[in-house]
C-alpha cells in the first residue's frame, strides 16, 4: 500500500528527532517503528502470521473469482495420491 502523508508540528519534530538521534534511518522507517509500537501497546494484531496468511488467501480467492476459477475439492485433489 502506498500512501502519502504530510506531518507538521510535533509529529514532524518527533519524526525528525528519531532520524537525527539514529533511531531510524528515515522518517518512513520511524513511522513503521511507530506502527509496530502501536501494535505492541494495544495488541491490535495478535497473530501476525495468521493475519498475513488470511490476507493472502483472500487476495487469491478474489483473483480466482475474477478469472472465473474455483478451488478443486479436497477429494479430487488427493485422488491421484491414493
N, C-alpha and C positions, 0 to 999 in steps of 0.2 A: 504494500500500500504506500503510495507516495502522497505526502501531504506537505503543504507549505504553511508554515506558521510564522507569525511575527510577534516578537515579545518586546515590551518596553517596561520601564520602571524597574521594580525589584526583581522580577523574573529575569530580565536581561542582565542585571548586575550579578545575580546568583549564577547564571549560566557562564558568564564571563569569568567569574572568580573560580569556578570549577575547572576551567581551562587554564587560567593563569597559575593556579597552585599545582597543576599537574594531575588532578583527579581524573580528568577526561582529556582526550586529545582534541576534541572539538565540541561545539555546543550541541551538535546532534548526538554525539556519544553521551554527553551529560544528560540529555533528555531521555535517552534509552535507560541510563542508570536510574533516573528518577522513576521511570515506569516500573522497573524491577523492584525498586524500593517500595513503591506503592503496593505492588502485589505482596511483597513480604509483610508489610504492615497490616494489610486488610485481607489477605488470603483470597483474593478475587478468583484466581485460578489455582486450584489445589493440585491437580494432576496435569502438568503441562503436556506430558507425552500423550495422554488420553485426549486432551483438547486438540492437539495438533493432528492426531490420527482421525478424530471425528471431523475436523475441518477438511482434511484431505479426502476422506470418504465422501463427504457432501459435495465437494467440488467434482469428484469423479462421477458421482451419481448425476449431477447436473449436466456434465458433458455427455454422458451416455444418453440421458433423456433428450438432449438437443439433437443427438445423432440418431435417435430412434432405436437405440440399442437397449438390451436388457441383460441382467446377470443370468448366468447359467445356473439352474437349480443344483443344489449340492449333490444329489444322487447322480445327476448327469455328469457333473464334473469329476466325480470319483469313480465312475463306471469303468474307465479304462485302467484303473489301478487295482481292481479286484481280481 
